[in-house]
Amino acid sequence: MTLNGAWPEVAERSAHLTRCVAAAVAAVTADPGVGGARLLGSTGEEVRSTFEQLERETQRSVWALAPEPGDPRTLHTAADERSRRRGLDLRTIVDGSATQRPIAAPEVLLRHQIRVAPVLLQMLLVDEDRIVIDGPRMTAGSRSGWLVWDPATVDAARSLWRTTEAASVQLPPSAVFLSERQHRIAQGLVDGLTDGAMARALGVSLRTVASEVRMLMEAVDARSRYQAGMRLVGS
């Protein structure tokens, strides 16, 4: 199955999973005693704050689908050094179009653990028995995040993962990665921050920031700092 050939099936399974999530969330919202899903947070920041606890509860694997890997939320799979020491199976599949921009990935996530395929939604499949996924919008500009273990929804998630992974290919050698510091610098370029301001915020030398800025501008062939930031992290 090729990337283009996989599109219809991935789209169908993504839509099915979205419907299952909506049904599970609606059931719990109507009757909290039903179970099957739990709200992690109404904003991305609230959801991320739960990842450390989720990582401790994870026994085997964290598999991520990432439509926008330039977004640091996307690959935040609690993939820290503890996960590696514990031997968790960490995998991420990014959308093919997203490889045109630098990927913000945890340093612990190795290149061979990232593959490319059509990806239409953001999801973490944890131990193959529960998922972390977007839910309905609860605040302006942000979608809620849910932990879902409803059997029908998890089955749909596993099916989507298998289809996507079967269609995936290796990450191209040309793919550019951003460390956490580089991503923050790129965001600072979009925000119009000076090298000095970024150095103070990051606790590093002015020379370090200036060197990173030059490298990032060259990596995306940008003529200005703002253009580099936009090409690196988007809008």
MARBA-3410 file (N, C-alpha, C, O; in Angstrom, 1 decimal):
235
0.9,-1.2,0.0,0.0,0.0,0.0,0.9,1.2,0.0,1.8,1.4,0.9 ~ 0.7,2.2,-0.9,1.5,3.4,-1.0,0.8,4.5,-0.2,-0.3,4.3,0.3 ~ 1.6,5.6,0.0,1.0,6.7,0.8,-0.3,7.2,0.1,-1.3,7.4,0.8 ~ -0.3,7.4,-1.2,-1.5,7.9,-1.8,-2.6,6.9,-1.8,-3.8,7.2,-1.6 ~ -2.2,5.6,-2.0,-3.2,4.6,-2.1,-3.9,4.3,-0.7,-5.0,3.8,-0.7
-3.2,4.7,0.4,-3.7,4.4,1.7,-4.7,5.5,2.1,-5.4,5.3,3.1 ~ -4.7,6.6,1.4,-5.5,7.8,1.9,-7.0,7.4,2.1,-7.5,7.8,3.2 ~ -7.7,6.8,1.2,-9.1,6.6,1.4,-9.4,5.7,2.7,-10.3,6.0,3.4 ~ -8.6,4.7,2.9,-8.8,3.8,4.0,-8.5,4.5,5.3,-9.2,4.4,6.3 ~ -7.4,5.3,5.3,-7.0,6.0,6.5,-8.1,7.1,6.8,-8.4,7.2,8.0
-8.6,7.7,5.8,-9.6,8.7,6.0,-10.9,8.1,6.6,-11.5,8.6,7.5 ~ -11.3,6.9,6.1,-12.5,6.2,6.6,-12.3,5.8,8.0,-13.2,6.0,8.8 ~ -11.1,5.2,8.3,-10.9,4.8,9.7,-10.8,6.0,10.7,-11.1,5.9,11.8 ~ -10.2,7.1,10.2,-10.1,8.3,11.0,-11.5,8.8,11.4,-11.7,9.2,12.5 ~ -12.3,8.9,10.4,-13.7,9.3,10.6,-14.4,8.4,11.5,-15.2,8.9,12.4
-14.2,7.1,11.4,-14.9,6.2,12.3,-14.5,6.4,13.7,-15.3,6.4,14.6 ~ -13.1,6.6,13.9,-12.6,6.8,15.3,-13.2,8.1,15.8,-13.5,8.2,17.0 ~ -13.3,9.1,15.0,-13.8,10.4,15.5,-15.2,10.3,16.0,-15.6,10.9,17.0 ~ -16.0,9.5,15.2,-17.4,9.3,15.6,-17.5,8.5,17.0,-18.3,8.8,17.8 ~ -16.6,7.5,17.1,-16.6,6.7,18.3,-16.2,7.6,19.5,-16.8,7.5,20.6
-15.2,8.4,19.3,-14.8,9.3,20.4,-15.9,10.3,20.8,-16.2,10.4,22.0 ~ -16.6,10.8,19.8,-17.7,11.7,20.1,-18.8,11.0,20.9,-19.4,11.6,21.8 ~ -19.1,9.7,20.5,-20.1,9.0,21.2,-19.7,8.7,22.7,-20.5,8.8,23.6 ~ -18.4,8.3,22.9,-17.9,8.0,24.2,-17.9,9.2,25.1,-18.3,9.2,26.3 ~ -17.5,10.4,24.5,-17.5,11.6,25.3,-18.9,12.1,25.7,-19.2,12.5,26.8
-19.8,11.9,24.7,-21.2,12.3,24.9,-21.9,11.5,26.0,-22.6,12.0,26.9 ~ -21.6,10.2,26.0,-22.1,9.3,27.0,-21.6,9.6,28.4,-22.4,9.6,29.3 ~ -20.4,9.9,28.5,-19.8,10.2,29.8,-20.3,11.6,30.3,-20.6,11.8,31.5 ~ -20.4,12.5,29.4,-20.9,13.9,29.7,-22.3,13.8,30.2,-22.7,14.5,31.2 ~ -23.1,13.0,29.6,-24.6,12.8,30.0,-24.7,12.1,31.3,-25.6,12.4,32.1
-23.8,11.1,31.5,-23.9,10.3,32.8,-22.5,9.9,33.2,-21.9,8.9,32.7 ~ -21.8,10.7,34.1,-20.4,10.4,34.5,-20.2,9.0,35.0,-19.1,8.5,35.0 ~ -21.3,8.3,35.4,-21.2,7.0,36.0,-21.0,5.9,34.9,-20.7,4.8,35.2 ~ -21.2,6.3,33.6,-21.1,5.4,32.5,-19.7,4.8,32.4,-19.5,3.7,32.1 ~ -18.7,5.7,32.5,-17.3,5.3,32.3,-16.9,5.2,30.9,-17.7,5.5,30.0
-15.7,4.8,30.6,-15.2,4.7,29.3,-14.4,5.8,28.8,-13.7,5.7,27.8 ~ -14.4,7.0,29.5,-13.6,8.1,29.1,-13.5,9.1,30.2,-14.3,9.1,31.1 ~ -12.4,9.9,30.2,-12.2,10.9,31.3,-11.6,12.1,30.7,-10.6,12.0,29.9 ~ -12.1,13.3,31.1,-11.5,14.5,30.6,-10.2,14.7,31.2,-10.0,14.7,32.5 ~ -9.1,15.0,30.4,-7.8,15.3,30.9,-7.6,16.8,31.1,-6.9,17.2,31.9
-8.3,17.6,30.2,-8.1,19.0,30.3,-8.9,19.7,29.2,-9.1,19.1,28.1 ~ -9.2,20.9,29.4,-9.9,21.7,28.4,-9.0,22.5,27.5,-9.4,23.1,26.6 ~ -7.7,22.5,27.8,-6.7,23.1,27.0,-5.5,22.2,26.8,-5.3,21.2,27.6 ~ -4.7,22.5,25.8,-3.5,21.7,25.6,-2.6,21.7,26.8,-2.0,20.6,27.1 ~ -2.4,22.8,27.4,-1.5,22.9,28.6,-2.0,22.0,29.7,-1.2,21.3,30.4
-3.3,22.0,30.0,-3.9,21.1,31.0,-3.7,19.6,30.6,-3.4,18.8,31.5 ~ -3.8,19.3,29.4,-3.6,17.9,28.9,-2.2,17.5,29.1,-1.9,16.4,29.7 ~ -1.2,18.4,28.7,0.2,18.0,28.9,0.6,17.8,30.3,1.5,17.0,30.6 ~ -0.1,18.5,31.2,0.3,18.4,32.6,0.0,17.0,33.2,0.4,16.6,34.3 ~ -0.9,16.2,32.5,-1.2,14.9,32.9,-0.3,13.8,32.4,-0.4,12.7,32.8
0.6,14.2,31.5,1.4,13.2,30.8,2.4,12.4,31.7,2.6,11.2,31.5 ~ 2.9,13.1,32.7,3.9,12.5,33.6,3.2,11.3,34.3,3.8,10.2,34.4 ~ 2.0,11.5,34.8,1.3,10.5,35.5,0.9,9.4,34.5,1.0,8.2,34.9 ~ 0.5,9.7,33.3,0.2,8.7,32.3,1.4,7.9,32.0,1.3,6.6,31.8 ~ 2.6,8.5,31.9,3.8,7.8,31.6,4.1,6.7,32.7,4.5,5.6,32.4
3.8,7.1,33.9,4.1,6.2,35.0,3.1,5.0,35.0,3.5,3.9,35.4 ~ 1.9,5.2,34.5,1.0,4.2,34.4,1.1,3.3,33.2,0.6,2.2,33.1 ~ 1.9,3.7,32.2,2.1,3.0,31.0,3.1,1.8,31.2,4.1,1.9,31.8 ~ 2.7,0.6,30.7,3.4,-0.6,30.9,4.2,-1.0,29.7,5.3,-1.6,29.8 ~ 3.8,-0.8,28.5,4.4,-1.4,27.3,4.7,-0.4,26.2,5.9,-0.4,25.7
3.8,0.4,25.8,4.0,1.2,24.5,3.2,2.5,24.5,2.2,2.7,25.2 ~ 3.8,3.4,23.7,3.1,4.7,23.4,3.3,4.9,21.9,4.4,5.2,21.5 ~ 2.2,4.8,21.2,2.3,5.0,19.7,1.5,6.3,19.4,0.3,6.4,19.8 ~ 2.1,7.2,18.6,1.5,8.5,18.3,1.2,8.7,16.8,2.0,8.3,16.0 ~ 0.1,9.3,16.5,-0.2,9.8,15.2,-0.1,11.3,15.3,-0.7,11.9,16.2
0.7,11.9,14.3,1.0,13.3,14.4,0.8,14.0,13.1,1.6,13.9,12.2 ~ -0.4,14.7,12.9,-0.6,15.4,11.7,0.3,16.6,11.5,0.6,17.1,10.4 ~ 0.7,17.3,12.7,1.5,18.5,12.6,2.6,18.4,13.6,2.6,18.9,14.7 ~ 3.7,17.6,13.2,4.8,17.4,14.1,5.6,18.7,14.5,6.4,18.7,15.4 ~ 5.4,19.8,13.7,6.0,21.1,14.1,5.4,21.6,15.4,6.0,22.5,16.0
4.2,21.1,15.8,3.6,21.6,17.0,4.1,20.7,18.1,4.0,19.5,18.1 ~ 4.7,21.3,19.2,5.3,20.6,20.2,4.4,19.7,21.0,4.8,18.7,21.7 ~ 3.1,20.0,21.0,2.1,19.1,21.7,2.1,17.7,21.0,1.8,16.7,21.7 ~ 2.3,17.7,19.7,2.0,16.5,18.9,2.9,15.3,19.3,2.4,14.2,19.5 ~ 4.2,15.5,19.5,5.1,14.4,19.8,5.4,14.4,21.3,6.3,13.7,21.7
4.6,15.1,22.1,4.8,15.0,23.6,4.2,13.8,24.1,3.1,13.8,24.6 ~ 4.9,12.7,24.0,4.4,11.4,24.3,4.9,10.9,25.7,4.9,9.7,25.9 ~ 5.4,11.8,26.5,6.0,11.5,27.8,7.2,10.6,27.5,7.6,9.7,28.3 ~ 7.9,10.8,26.3,9.0,10.0,25.9,10.3,10.5,26.5,11.1,11.0,25.7 ~ 10.4,10.4,27.8,11.6,10.9,28.4,12.6,9.8,28.6,12.3,8.6,28.3
13.7,10.1,29.2,14.7,9.1,29.5,14.2,7.9,30.3,14.7,6.8,30.1 ~ 13.3,8.2,31.2,12.7,7.1,32.0,12.0,6.1,31.1,12.1,4.9,31.4 ~ 11.3,6.6,30.1,10.6,5.7,29.2,11.6,4.8,28.5,11.3,3.6,28.3 ~ 12.7,5.4,28.1,13.7,4.6,27.4,14.2,3.5,28.3,14.4,2.3,28.0 ~ 14.6,3.9,29.6,15.1,3.0,30.5,14.1,1.9,30.8,14.5,0.7,31.1
12.9,2.2,30.9,11.8,1.2,31.2,11.6,0.3,30.0,10.9,-0.7,30.1 ~ 12.1,0.7,28.8,11.9,-0.2,27.6,10.6,0.0,27.0,10.1,-0.9,26.3 ~ 9.9,1.1,27.1,8.6,1.3,26.4,8.9,1.4,24.9,9.9,1.9,24.4 ~ 7.9,0.8,24.2,7.9,0.9,22.7,7.4,2.2,22.3,6.2,2.4,22.3 ~ 8.2,3.1,21.8,7.8,4.4,21.4,7.9,4.5,19.9,8.9,4.4,19.3
6.7,4.9,19.3,6.7,5.0,17.8,5.8,6.2,17.5,4.9,6.6,18.3 ~ 6.1,6.9,16.4,5.3,8.0,15.9,5.2,8.0,14.4,6.2,7.6,13.7 ~ 4.0,8.2,13.9,3.8,8.3,12.5,3.4,9.8,12.2,2.4,10.2,12.8 ~ 4.1,10.5,11.3,3.8,11.8,11.0,3.2,11.9,9.6,3.5,11.0,8.8 ~ 2.4,12.9,9.3,1.8,13.1,8.0,2.9,13.5,7.0,3.8,14.2,7.3
2.8,13.0,5.8,3.8,13.2,4.8,4.0,14.7,4.5,5.2,15.1,4.3 ~ 2.9,15.5,4.5,3.1,16.9,4.2,3.8,17.6,5.3,4.5,18.7,5.1 ~ 3.8,17.1,6.5,4.4,17.7,7.7,5.9,17.6,7.7,6.6,18.4,8.3 ~ 6.4,16.7,6.9,7.9,16.6,6.8,8.5,17.7,6.0,9.8,17.8,6.0 ~ 7.7,18.5,5.4,8.3,19.7,4.7,8.7,20.8,5.7,9.4,21.7,5.3
8.3,20.6,7.0,8.8,21.6,8.0,9.6,20.8,9.1,9.4,19.6,9.2 ~ 10.4,21.5,9.8,11.2,20.8,10.9,10.2,20.2,11.9,9.1,20.7,12.2 ~ 10.7,19.1,12.4,9.9,18.3,13.4,10.3,18.5,14.8,11.5,18.4,15.1 ~ 9.4,18.9,15.6,9.7,19.1,17.1,9.5,17.8,17.8,8.4,17.4,18.1 ~ 10.6,17.0,18.0,10.5,15.7,18.6,11.4,15.6,19.8,12.4,16.2,19.9
10.9,14.9,20.8,11.7,14.6,22.0,13.0,14.0,21.6,13.0,13.1,20.7 ~ 14.1,14.4,22.2,15.4,13.8,21.8,15.5,12.3,22.0,16.3,11.7,21.3 ~ 14.7,11.8,22.9,14.7,10.4,23.2,14.1,9.6,22.0,14.4,8.4,21.9 ~ 13.3,10.3,21.2,12.6,9.6,20.1,13.6,9.5,18.9,13.9,10.5,18.3 ~ 14.0,8.3,18.6,15.0,8.2,17.5,14.4,8.2,16.1,13.2,8.0,16.0
15.2,8.6,15.1,14.7,8.7,13.8,14.0,7.5,13.3,13.0,7.5,12.6 ~ 14.5,6.3,13.6,13.9,5.1,13.1,12.6,4.8,13.8,11.8,3.9,13.3 ~ 12.2,5.5,14.9,10.9,5.3,15.5,9.9,6.3,14.9,8.7,6.2,15.4 ~ 10.2,7.1,13.9,9.3,8.0,13.3,9.2,7.6,11.8,10.1,7.5,11.1 ~ 7.9,7.4,11.4,7.6,7.0,10.0,6.6,8.0,9.4,6.1,8.8,10.1
6.4,7.9,8.1,5.6,8.8,7.4,4.4,8.1,6.7,4.6,7.1,6.1 ~ 3.2,8.7,6.9,2.0,8.1,6.2,1.0,9.2,6.2,1.2,10.2,6.8 ~ -0.2,9.0,5.6,-1.3,9.9,5.7,-1.8,9.9,7.2,-2.1,8.9,7.7 ~ -1.8,11.1,7.8,-2.3,11.2,9.2,-3.3,12.3,9.2,-2.9,13.5,8.9 ~ -4.5,12.1,9.7,-5.5,13.1,9.7,-5.9,13.6,11.1,-6.6,14.6,11.2
-5.5,12.8,12.1,-5.9,13.3,13.5,-4.7,13.0,14.4,-3.9,12.1,14.2 ~ -4.7,13.7,15.5,-3.7,13.5,16.6,-4.2,12.5,17.6,-5.3,12.6,18.1 ~ -3.3,11.5,17.9,-3.8,10.5,18.9,-2.5,9.8,19.5,-1.5,9.7,18.8 ~ -2.7,9.4,20.7,-1.7,8.6,21.4,-2.4,7.3,21.8,-3.5,7.3,22.4 ~ -1.9,6.2,21.3,-2.4,4.8,21.6,-1.5,4.3,22.7,-0.3,4.0,22.4
-2.0,4.1,23.9,-1.2,3.8,25.1,-1.5,2.3,25.5,-2.6,1.9,25.8 ~ -0.4,1.5,25.4,-0.5,0.1,25.8,-1.6,-0.7,25.0,-2.0,-1.7,25.4 ~ -2.0,-0.1,23.9,-3.0,-0.6,23.0,-4.4,-0.9,23.7,-5.2,-1.6,23.2 ~ -4.6,-0.2,24.8,-5.8,-0.4,25.5,-6.5,0.9,25.9,-7.6,0.8,26.6 ~ -5.9,2.0,25.6,-6.5,3.3,25.9,-5.9,4.3,25.0,-4.8,4.1,24.5
-6.6,5.4,24.7,-6.0,6.5,23.9,-6.2,7.8,24.5,-7.0,8.1,25.4 ~ -5.3,8.7,24.1,-5.4,10.2,24.4,-5.7,10.9,23.1,-5.0,10.7,22.1 ~ -6.8,11.6,23.1,-7.2,12.2,21.8,-8.0,13.5,22.0,-8.5,13.7,23.1 ~ -8.1,14.3,21.0,-8.8,15.5,21.1,-10.3,15.3,21.2,-10.8,14.3,20.7 ~ -11.0,16.1,22.0,-12.4,16.1,22.1,-13.0,17.4,21.7,-12.4,18.1,21.0
-14.3,17.7,22.1,-14.9,18.9,21.7,-14.2,20.1,22.2,-13.5,20.1,23.3 ~ -14.4,21.2,21.5,-13.8,22.5,22.0,-14.5,23.0,23.2,-15.8,23.2,23.2 ~ -13.8,23.3,24.3,-14.4,23.8,25.5,-14.0,25.2,25.9,-14.7,25.8,26.7 ~ -12.9,25.7,25.3,-12.5,27.1,25.5,-12.1,27.6,24.1,-11.9,26.9,23.2 ~ -12.1,29.0,24.0,-11.8,29.6,22.7,-10.4,29.2,22.3,-9.4,29.3,23.0
-10.3,28.7,21.0,-9.0,28.4,20.5,-8.3,27.2,20.9,-7.1,26.9,20.6 ~ -9.0,26.3,21.6,-8.4,25.1,22.1,-9.4,24.0,22.2,-10.5,24.2,22.6 ~ -8.9,22.8,21.8,-9.8,21.6,22.0,-9.5,20.9,23.3,-8.3,20.9,23.8 ~ -10.5,20.2,23.8,-10.2,19.4,25.0,-9.5,18.1,24.7,-9.4,17.7,23.6 ~ -8.9,17.5,25.8,-8.2,16.3,25.6,-8.8,15.2,26.5,-9.1,15.5,27.6
-8.9,14.0,26.0,-9.6,12.9,26.7,-8.8,11.7,26.8,-8.1,11.4,25.8 ~ -8.9,11.0,27.9,-8.3,9.6,28.0,-9.5,8.7,27.8,-10.5,8.8,28.5 ~ -9.5,7.8,26.8,-10.6,7.0,26.4,-10.2,5.5,26.4,-9.2,5.1,25.8 ~ -11.0,4.7,27.2,-10.8,3.3,27.2,-12.0,2.5,26.8,-12.0,1.3,27.0 ~ -13.0,3.2,26.3,-14.2,2.5,25.8,-13.8,1.5,24.7,-13.1,1.8,23.8
-14.2,0.2,24.9,-13.7,-0.8,24.0,-13.9,-0.6,22.5,-13.0,-0.8,21.7 ~ -15.1,-0.1,22.1,-15.3,0.2,20.7,-14.4,1.2,20.1,-13.9,1.2,19.0 ~ -14.1,2.3,21.0,-13.3,3.4,20.5,-11.8,2.9,20.4,-11.1,3.2,19.5 ~ -11.4,2.1,21.4,-10.0,1.6,21.4,-9.8,0.7,20.2,-8.8,0.7,19.6 ~ -10.8,-0.1,19.9,-10.7,-1.0,18.8,-10.6,-0.2,17.5,-9.8,-0.6,16.6
-11.3,0.9,17.4,-11.2,1.7,16.2,-9.9,2.4,16.1,-9.3,2.5,15.0 ~ -9.3,2.7,17.3,-8.0,3.4,17.3,-6.9,2.4,16.9,-6.0,2.7,16.1 ~ -7.0,1.1,17.4,-6.0,0.1,17.0,-6.1,-0.2,15.5,-5.1,-0.4,14.8 ~ -7.3,-0.2,14.9,-7.5,-0.4,13.5,-6.9,0.7,12.7,-6.2,0.4,11.7 ~ -7.1,1.9,13.1,-6.5,3.1,12.4,-5.0,3.0,12.5,-4.3,3.2,11.5
-4.4,2.7,13.7,-3.0,2.6,13.8,-2.4,1.5,12.8,-1.5,1.7,12.1 ~ -3.0,0.3,12.8,-2.5,-0.8,12.0,-2.6,-0.4,10.5,-1.6,-0.6,9.8 ~ -3.6,0.2,10.1,-3.8,0.7,8.7,-2.7,1.7,8.3,-2.1,1.6,7.3 ~ -2.5,2.7,9.2,-1.6,3.7,9.0,-0.1,3.2,9.0,0.7,3.6,8.1 ~ 0.2,2.4,10.0,1.5,1.8,10.0,1.9,1.0,8.8,3.0,1.0,8.3
0.9,0.2,8.4,1.1,-0.7,7.2,1.4,0.2,5.9,2.1,-0.3,5.1 ~ 0.9,1.4,5.9,1.1,2.2,4.7,2.3,3.1,4.9,2.7,3.9,3.9 ~ 2.9,3.1,6.0,4.0,4.1,6.3,5.3,3.7,5.7,5.6,2.6,5.3 ~ 6.1,4.8,5.5,7.5,4.6,4.9,8.5,5.3,5.9,8.1,6.0,6.8 ~ 9.8,5.0,5.6,10.8,5.6,6.5,10.8,7.1,6.4,10.5,7.7,5.4
11.2,7.7,7.5,11.4,9.2,7.5,12.5,9.6,6.5,13.6,8.9,6.5 ~ 12.3,10.5,5.6,13.3,10.9,4.7,14.6,11.5,5.4,14.4,12.1,6.4 ~ 15.8,11.2,4.8,17.0,11.7,5.4,17.0,13.2,5.5,17.7,13.8,6.4 ~ 16.3,13.9,4.7,16.3,15.3,4.6,15.5,16.0,5.8,15.5,17.2,5.9 ~ 14.7,15.2,6.5,13.9,15.7,7.6,14.7,16.4,8.6,15.8,15.9,9.0
14.3,17.6,9.0,15.0,18.4,10.0,14.3,18.3,11.3,13.1,18.5,11.4 ~ 15.1,18.1,12.4,14.6,18.1,13.7,14.9,19.3,14.5,16.0,19.9,14.3 ~ 14.0,19.7,15.4,14.3,20.8,16.3,14.4,20.3,17.7,13.5,19.5,18.1 ~ 15.4,20.6,18.5,15.4,20.3,19.9,14.4,21.2,20.6,13.9,22.2,20.0 ~ 14.1,21.0,21.8,13.2,21.8,22.6,13.7,23.3,22.6,12.9,24.2,22.4
15.0,23.5,22.8,15.5,24.8,22.8,15.4,25.5,21.5,15.0,26.7,21.4 ~ 15.7,24.8,20.4,15.6,25.3,19.1,14.1,25.7,18.7,13.9,26.7,18.1 ~ 13.2,24.9,19.2,11.8,25.2,19.0,11.4,26.5,19.7,10.7,27.3,19.1 ~ 11.9,26.7,20.9,11.6,27.9,21.6,12.2,29.1,21.0,11.7,30.2,20.9 ~ 13.4,28.9,20.4,14.1,30.0,19.7,13.3,30.3,18.4,13.1,31.5,18.1
12.8,29.3,17.7,12.0,29.5,16.5,10.7,30.3,16.9,10.3,31.2,16.1 ~ 10.1,29.9,18.0,8.9,30.7,18.4,9.3,32.1,18.8,8.5,33.0,18.5 ~ 10.4,32.3,19.4,10.9,33.6,19.7,11.1,34.5,18.4,10.8,35.7,18.5 ~ 11.5,33.9,17.3,11.7,34.6,16.1,10.3,35.1,15.6,10.2,36.2,15.1 ~ 9.3,34.2,15.7,8.0,34.6,15.3,7.5,35.8,16.1,6.8,36.7,15.6
7.8,35.7,17.4,7.3,36.7,18.4,8.1,38.0,18.3,7.8,39.0,19.0 ~ 9.2,38.0,17.5,10.0,39.2,17.4,11.0,39.5,18.5,11.4,40.6,18.7 ~ 11.4,38.4,19.3,12.3,38.6,20.4,13.7,38.8,19.9,14.1,38.2,18.8 ~ 14.5,39.5,20.6,15.9,39.7,20.3,16.7,38.5,20.8,16.2,37.7,21.6 ~ 17.9,38.3,20.3,18.8,37.2,20.8,19.0,37.4,22.3,19.0,36.3,23.0
19.2,38.6,22.7,19.4,38.8,24.2,18.2,38.4,25.0,18.4,37.7,26.1 ~ 17.0,38.7,24.6,15.8,38.3,25.3,15.7,36.8,25.4,15.3,36.2,26.4 ~ 15.9,36.1,24.2,15.8,34.7,24.2,16.9,34.0,25.1,16.7,33.0,25.7 ~ 18.1,34.6,25.0,19.2,34.1,25.9,18.9,34.1,27.3,19.1,33.2,28.1 ~ 18.3,35.2,27.8,17.9,35.4,29.2,16.8,34.4,29.5,16.8,33.8,30.6
15.8,34.2,28.7,14.7,33.3,28.9,15.1,31.9,29.0,14.6,31.1,29.8 ~ 16.1,31.5,28.2,16.6,30.2,28.1,17.7,29.8,29.0,18.0,28.7,29.3 ~ 18.3,30.9,29.6,19.5,30.7,30.5,20.7,30.2,29.8,21.5,29.4,30.3 ~ 20.9,30.7,28.6,22.1,30.4,27.8,22.8,31.6,27.3,22.3,32.7,27.6 ~ 24.0,31.5,26.7,24.7,32.7,26.3,24.1,33.3,25.1,23.4,32.6,24.3
24.4,34.6,24.9,24.0,35.3,23.7,24.6,34.6,22.4,24.0,34.5,21.4 ~ 25.9,34.2,22.5,26.5,33.5,21.4,25.8,32.2,21.0,25.7,31.9,19.8 ~ 25.3,31.5,22.0,24.6,30.2,21.7,23.4,30.5,20.9,23.1,29.9,19.9 ~ 22.6,31.5,21.3,21.3,31.9,20.6,21.7,32.3,19.2,21.0,31.9,18.3 ~ 22.7,33.2,19.1,23.0,33.8,17.8,23.4,32.6,16.8,23.0,32.6,15.7
24.1,31.7,17.3,24.6,30.5,16.5,23.3,29.7,16.1,23.3,29.3,14.9 ~ 22.4,29.4,17.0,21.2,28.7,16.7,20.4,29.4,15.7,19.8,28.8,14.8 ~ 20.2,30.7,15.8,19.4,31.5,14.9,20.0,31.4,13.5,19.3,31.1,12.5 ~ 21.3,31.5,13.3,22.0,31.4,12.0,21.7,30.0,11.4,21.4,29.9,10.3 ~ 21.9,29.0,12.3,21.7,27.6,11.8,20.2,27.4,11.3,20.0,26.8,10.3
19.3,27.9,12.1,17.9,27.7,11.8,17.5,28.4,10.5,16.8,27.9,9.6 ~ 18.0,29.6,10.3,17.7,30.4,9.1,18.3,29.7,7.9,17.7,29.6,6.8 ~ 19.5,29.1,8.0,20.1,28.4,6.9,19.3,27.1,6.6,19.2,26.7,5.4 ~ 18.8,26.4,7.6,18.1,25.2,7.5,16.9,25.3,6.6,16.5,24.4,5.9 ~ 16.2,26.5,6.7,15.0,26.7,6.0,15.1,27.7,4.9,14.1,28.2,4.3
16.4,28.1,4.6,16.7,29.0,3.5,15.8,30.3,3.7,15.2,30.8,2.7 ~ 15.8,30.9,4.9,15.1,32.1,5.2,15.9,33.3,5.0,17.1,33.3,5.3 ~ 15.3,34.4,4.6,15.9,35.7,4.4,15.8,36.6,5.5,16.5,37.6,5.6 ~ 14.9,36.3,6.4,14.7,37.1,7.6,14.4,36.2,8.8,14.1,35.1,8.7 ~ 14.6,36.8,10.0,14.3,36.1,11.3,12.9,35.6,11.3,12.6,34.5,11.7
12.0,36.6,11.0,10.5,36.2,11.1,10.2,35.2,10.1,9.4,34.2,10.4 ~ 10.7,35.2,8.9,10.4,34.2,7.9,10.9,32.9,8.4,10.2,31.8,8.2 ~ 12.1,32.8,9.0,12.6,31.6,9.5,11.6,31.0,10.6,11.3,29.8,10.6 ~ 11.2,31.9,11.5,10.3,31.4,12.5,9.0,30.8,12.0,8.5,29.8,12.4 ~ 8.4,31.5,11.0,7.2,31.1,10.4,7.4,29.7,9.7,6.5,28.9,9.7
8.5,29.6,9.0,8.8,28.3,8.3,9.0,27.2,9.3,8.8,26.0,9.0 ~ 9.5,27.5,10.4,9.8,26.5,11.4,8.7,26.0,12.2,8.5,24.8,12.5 ~ 7.9,27.0,12.7,6.8,26.6,13.6,5.4,26.9,13.0,4.4,26.5,13.6 ~ 5.3,27.6,11.9,4.1,27.9,11.3,3.3,29.0,12.1,3.9,29.6,13.0 ~ 2.1,29.2,11.8,1.3,30.3,12.4,0.1,29.6,13.1,-0.6,30.3,13.8
END
